[in-house]
Amino acid sequence: MRGHRGSEHVYHEVTMSKSHDDRPVVVIERSDGGAGGFLVGLALGAGLALLFAPRSGEDLRRELKNRGRQLRATASEKAEEFHELLEDGYEQTRHRVEDGISTARRKLDEKKSEAKDAVDAGRAAVHTAREELEKRLSEARAARSEVGVGAEEDVDDS
């Protein structure tokens, strides 16, 4: 038997053996894959089994009540378990998201601090370079004015 899974259906190719005909037969089953169908089928099967069992009407009604109570109790327990699982999952997810946000904020603050330090260092470097440039410019002007004054004296002496 070979199986192929489509989008909604499961295809099984089955070879059925007859005395003179060995052709493959394709069986198509619809598969929803849910537990709901299983539980409904289970409840219907149990109900039908009780209805067709050889019992008196009173015994049958009592058994149906007991089974109904058991089914209700089991469903209530499963619902509570499911609720607890959802709450736990929600809390775990919330904590992971909060941790992720805290980490992102911390990293953002670190990057902001690094950027501020880099800007401050750049400003300090620009200030130092400007002071150095102004000092050299002053020295060059002073040297040029000394050369200019000495040249004028040489011209006056001649």
URBELHU-V621485 format. One line per field, one symbol per residue. ss: DSSP state (~ for helix, > for strand, _ for the rest). phi: phi as a letter, one per 30 degrees, with the letter a starting at -180 (. if undefined). psi: psi as a letter, one per 40 degrees, with the letter a starting at -180 (. if undefined). A space follows every 10 residues. Layout:
ss = ???
phi = ???
psi = ???
//
This chain:
ss = _>>>>___>> >>>>>_____ ___>>>>>>> ____~~~~~~ ~~~~~~~~~~ ~~____~~~~ ~~~~~~~~~~ ~~~~~~~~~~ ~~~~~~~~~~ ~~~~~~~~~~ ~~~~~~~~~~ ~~~~~~~~~~ ~~~~~~~~~~ ~~~~~~~~~~ ~~~~~~~~~~ ~~~~~~~_
phi = .ccbccdbcc cbcccccbdb bcddccccbd bdicdddddd dddddddddd dcddbddddd dddddddddd dddddddddd dddddddddd dddddddddd dddddddddd dddddddddd dddddddddd dddddddddd dddddddddd dddddddd
psi = hiihhadeih hhhhhhhide hfiihhhhhh hdfieddddd dddddddddd deigiidddd dddddddddd dddddddddd dddddddddd dddddddddd dddddddddd dddddddddd dddddddddd dddddddddd dddddddddd ddddddd.
//
